[in-house]
Amino acid sequence: MDQRETAKYVLEKAIKAIEVRGKEHGDASQSFRLIGQLWGVYLDHSIEHHSGTDLHILPHHVAVMMSLVKIARAVYGYSFDHYVDEAGYAALACMLNPTTTHTEEK
């Protein structure tokens, strides 16, 4: 498999993972919203010198941070799934970010 085929394969697997995990775990937006709320509460209570403002972790932030988890894991050990999951989280981050715009190139 050449490099382009490998990249395409990773993206195809990421698309499939998003579909399968969506069926297993429910709507990504709803799930990531809850994860963000839980992380926010944890961080609010864990950070000793918080700025005093409410911490809001939005669903697209969760997707980005989950991608960072995969990046960190890839530093310490190879797993093909790290790359597939990272591509999936990047796609979800784009989908969930309210400021994302998309225009088709012609």
C-alpha positions, 0 to 999 in steps of 0.5 A, a space after each residue: 500500500 503506498 502512502 496515499 492509499 494508507 492515508 485514504 485507508 486511515 480516513 475511511 476507517 475513521 469514517 466507519 469508526 464515527 458511524 459505529 461509535 455513534 450507534 454504540 455511544 449515541 450522538 457525539 454532540 450530546 456525549 461530548 457536551 456531557 464530557 465537557 461539563 464533567 471535565 469543567 466541574 472537575 477542573 473547577 474543583 481541581 485548579 487551586 487558583 482559578 480565575 473566578 470565571 465559569 469554565 465551559 468546555 464545549 463539545 468541539 473542545 472535547 473532540 480536540 482534547 480527545 485527539 490530543 489523548 491519541 497524540 500523546 499515546 502515539 508518542 509512547 507506542 504505535 497503534 494504527 487505531 491512534 491515527 484512525 481515532 485522531 482523524 475521527 476526532 478531528 472530523 468531529 471537532 470540525 463538525 461540532 465547532 459552531 464557527 466552522 464554515 464549509 465551502 466546496 471547491 469547484 
